[in-house]
């Protein structure tokens, strides 16, 4: 186990630390994107419901006018 060069070990430790920082950053980005998608789905559902309501109201008015 003591066969590893101290300089090589230091480089490996540095690489692991940089990788840990990158993973942390990517994790926070994924959380942000996930939250954006969740909000987007909510907005889309609201627009769909509003469009359905407007369509139903318009249909009701047209039926009242032409009957």
C-alpha positions, -999 to +999 in steps of 0.1 A: +000+000+000+029+024+005+039+020-032+022+052-042+043+083-049+034+112-025+032+136-054+008+113-073-012+109-041-014+147-038-026+150-074-053+124-067-065+142-036-067+174-056-086+157-084-111+142-059-116+176-042-123+192-076-146+164-085-165+168-053-170+206-060-182+198-095-207+172-082-220+197-056-225+223-084-242+199-107-265+188-079-276+223-072-281+229-109-303+198-112-324+210-082-328+244-099-339+228-132-362+205-114-379+234-096-382+253-129-399+223-145-423+219-116-433+256-119-436+252-157-459+223-153-481+242-128-483+272-152-491+249-181-519+232-161-533+266-152-533+277-188-550+245-199-578+249-172-582+286-182-584+277-219-611+250-211-631+275-190-629+302-217-640+276-243-669+264-222-680+300-215-678+309-252-698+278-262-724+286-236-728+322-249-730+310-285-756+285-276-777+311-257-774+336-287-784+311-314-812+294-296 
